[in-house]
Amino acid sequence: MRKTPIIVAAALAVCTAGAITLTVGQADAHTAPGTHAAQSAYPPVGRFTVVEHAVTDTVVDIGPKGDSRGDLLAFANPVFNATNTKKVGHDQGSCVRTAVGKSWECSWTLLLPQGSLVVEGPYFDTADSVLAITGGTGIWAQARGQMVLHARNAQGTSYEFRYDVTR
C-alpha cells in the first residue's frame, strides 16, 4: 500500500514536467517581436525566396530505356537563403515524368525551422514553373498560394523558389 503514494507522486512529477515543457515550447513558438524567433526572414503570409542546391536528385528509369513517361525523380536537397549564403533548411519530394523532354508532375515539402510548405504542380525542363502551395505546418498551417521555380543555371544544380503565401 505504501507504493501507491510513490506511484501517484511520480506520475504527478511526470505530468508537471510535461506541462512545463509544453509551456516553454509554446512560448518559443510565440516569441515577442524583437527576439530571435520573431526575426524570421520567412513570413507566415507574403513573399520570400530560397535557393535549392540540387545535389541529391536521382532519376529512376522506368519503362523504355532513357527519358520516358513514368520515370521517377526523387530528391532531398539543402535549401539556402535568398542570397545563397546560409543554409536555412531542406526540401524533399518526388516527380513523375509526364511529357518526355518537357515536364514532370511534382510534389514536395520545404522544411524550415518555423514549419513546412507543401507544393504540387508541373516542373518544366526548360521554362520557369508555377506550382500550387497546397498546405503547410507551423507558421504556414493552412497556407495557400503559389511557388515560382526558376533555374539558376543550365546544369540544373541550383534553383530559386519564390513563395507567395496566402491563407
N, C-alpha and C positions, 0 to 999 in steps of 0.2 A: 504494500500500500504506500510506502514511502517513495516509491518510484514515480507515482502519479504526479506529485507536485514538481518533481525534477523534469519530467517529460513536458508538463504544461509550461514550465519556465523556459525550457529550451525552445519549444515551439513559439512562445511569445517573443523570445530574443530573435529567432529567425525571421518572424513576421515583421518585427520592428526594423531589423537591418534591411529587409526588402523594401519597406516603405521609405526608409531614408535614401536608399539607392534610387528608387523611383523618383523621389522628390528632387534629388540632385540632378538626375538625368533630365527631368522636366525643366529645371532651372537653366541647364545648359542649352536646351532647345529654344528657350525664350529669353535669351540674354538681352539685357538692356542695350539701347543704342550707345555706340561709342566703345563697346567692348569688342574683344576679338571675334566672337561668333557673329556679331551683328555686322561686321565689316566684310562680309562675303561679297565677292565680285559677281556672284550669280544670284539675281533677284528671283523671288518666287513668281513674279509676273513681270514681263518685259523682255528685252533683248540682251543676249550675251553670246559670245563666241568662244569656242575651244578649238584646239588643234589636235587631231589624232595622228599618231605615228603608227602607220600600218605595218607592224613588224611581225605579226603572227598570222596574217591572212593565209589560209590553207584552202585550196580548191580540191574537192574530191570529184574525180572524173567518173560520172555515172552514165551508162548507156554507150553510145558510139564514142570511139576514142577521139579525144580533143574536145574543143568547145562545143557543147551540145545542150539542148534543152534538158533540164533536170539536174545538171551539175550542181554541186553544193559548194558554198563558200562559208567558212566558219572563221571566227576571229575573237580575240580578247586582247585589245591593244591599249597602251598607255595614252592618256589624254593630257594635254598641256594647256596653259592659259592662252589668251588671245595673242600675246606677244611671243608665244612658243619658247618661254624661258623657264617655266616652272611646272613640274608635273602636278596636276590637280586631281587626277582620278584615272579611271579607265572605262572602257566600253567592252561589251561582249554581245555577240549575236551571230546571225546566220542569214544567208541569202540563197535563193534558188534561181538558177539561170532560166529565164523565160523567153527572151528573144536573143538568139545566138548573135554574138558580136555587138549587141546593142544594149541589153539591160538585164538586170536581176531584180527579183522581188525580195525585199529585205525586212527584217525585224531585229532591232537591237536595243540594248539598255545602256544609257550613260550613267555611270555610278560616280557620284561626287560626295564629299563628306556631309552635305546638307540633305541628301536624298538621291533619288534616281529619276530619270526621264526615259520613257519608252517611245520609240518611233517605229513607224511602219510605212513602207512605200517602195517606189522604184529607185534603183540606183542605176544611172545611165553611164555607160562606158566612156563616152566622150563629151558629155554635157553636164552642167550643173543639175542637181536633183533636188526635188522638194518632197520631203516625207512628212507625214502627219504625226504630231505628238498625240499619242493615244492614252497617256496617263503618266502617273508618277507616284513617288513616295516622299516622305519627309516634307520639306517646304514646297514640293511640287505635287502634293496629293491632289488629285482631281484636275491636274493640268491638262490643257488642250493647246492647240496652236500648230505651228509647223517648224520644221528644221530644214534649212537650206544647206546642202552639201556641195562644196566646191573643192576640186582637186588643186592642190598647191604645186604639184609637179607632174611631169609626164610619166614618171616611173610608177605612179600610184602608191607612193610610200608616205605621203603626207596629205591630209585633208583638213579643210576648215569646215566646222559645223557651226552655223549661226542659228541659234534657237530663238524663236519668237513665241514666248509663253503667254497664254491667256488662261482663263478659267472657264 
